[in-house]
Amino acid sequence: MQITVIGCGYVGLTTSVALAYIGHRVHCIDQNQERVQALQNGIVPMHEMGVAELLGQLRDRISFGRWDSFNLTTEVIIIAVGTPRKDNGEADTSYVEAVARELGQRLSGDGLPIIVNKSTVPIGSARRVESVVSYYLKSRGINIPVTVASNPEFLREGVALYDTFYPDRIVVGANQGEAINILREMYAPILEQTFIPPEFLPRPDSYNLPAFITTTPTSAELIKYAANTFLAMKISYINEIAGLAERVGADILEVARGIGLDKRIGVQYLNAGIGWGGSCFGKDVQALIHTAGQYDYDMPLSSATIQVNLRQREEIIRKLQSALKVLRGSTVGLLGLSFKPGTDDLRDAPSITVAKRLIEMGAHVKAYDPVAMENCRKSHPELDMLYANSAEELAHGSDALVLVTEWKEFLSLPYNQLGKLMRQKVIVDGRNVLDRQLLTEAGFNYIGVGR
């Protein structure tokens, strides 16, 4: 199939590469000329496992350009532009609206393609895009039906290709059977798992074929927000229990395992720590709350999810105060900056909140991350923070280390040697992933979360 993807960010580029890999011809459009030129040269302007490798193999089936390269013969148009959060929590749909206007001004009347909302958008956005495209088509004398489907993504940064090739489900919200059939055809190699997996991303042995869920656009849009809010809520819940575990002398790792083995609950997303971050959870929870407010409906659980998450970041500061007593003049080293391993994404990253609070309190802050430091320099030039080139440089002269991002390499650092470089041997394990016994034997004051 001929597919056009609008937006070359995390979602758009991952989706484009995956669709090209399973046999479609994909053209990606982005208004950022620098990003387009980089991709045309095979350079991926983000850190996402496998995307650059596949892109190098697919140059004959995937292309990049700006709006002037738009192809009228495309069969499916996928909108995958950003919907950042406004100050009031509402999703900013201005980029989606701009795409809808462009499509209305460019499409011809010779058989309109199916338009797909893959961006995370407020409820009613499929209808809104349809009305905007129709308005501009009619202003040009074209009066034919416009079909807009909702096809939300459920991708985890760092493993986005894995989630694309081996999803739990594919959700399509559409009011027209033709749109559902075309998207089922587009996803057929994934639904039936007939494609040959990439060498670096083999099909899981226990993988079952994904469900293809068809529903209305409104339900599909709500499924996306409800799913992310529930996952965020699950993390905030275990973090709230972790706070109680500390006070009563329980170990949250044992508590989480004890409740997670209940099949009704499940073990995933029960990892207590510094809390969640990234571009999705906070934005989507806030957008859901804002939507509910428009209907005069209160959502106290969703609101508490955000408050508990913010408290977890402050808890890290409290733990450092308890161990160091006075933060002013102390040096704290952050192990990790990105909001999770496998990405250089710093959107709503706990590390930024912790760094800002420490600097406000007069501490000296150092940081080391294997991939996210350059992004941090560019996106947060206001941070008076020293960037270390290695874990050893980070530890040298530090009074405490805080593990913020659970990069695999941080699990096996020579902590015994690092401790000898520090002024005080304090370590706050913000992800509960380090070997407490090993660190204690090395002379560290080990501080976990809920332990």
Protein Blocks (a to p, Z undefined) as FASTA:
>chain_A
ZZddehjbfklmmmmmmmmmnopacddddfblklmmmmmnopacbdcehklmmmmmmmmm
gccddfklpcfkbfbdcdfbdcdddfkopacfklmmmmmmmmmmmpcceopaddddfbdc
dehklmmmmmmmmmmmmmnopacdddddddddfddehilmmmmmmcfbdcdddfbfklmm
mmmmmmmmmmnopaccdfklccdfklccdddddddfklmmmmmmmmmmmmmmmmmmmmmm
mmmmmmnopafklmmmmmmmpmknopghpagcebpedjklmmmmmmmmmmmmmnopacfk
lmmmmmmmmmmmmmmmmmmmmmnopaghpacddedjbfbehiabfghiaklmmmmmmmmn
opacddddfklmmmmmmmmmmbccdddfbfklmmnopabdcdfblcfklmmccfklmmmm
pmbdcdddfkopacfklmmmnopacddehZZ
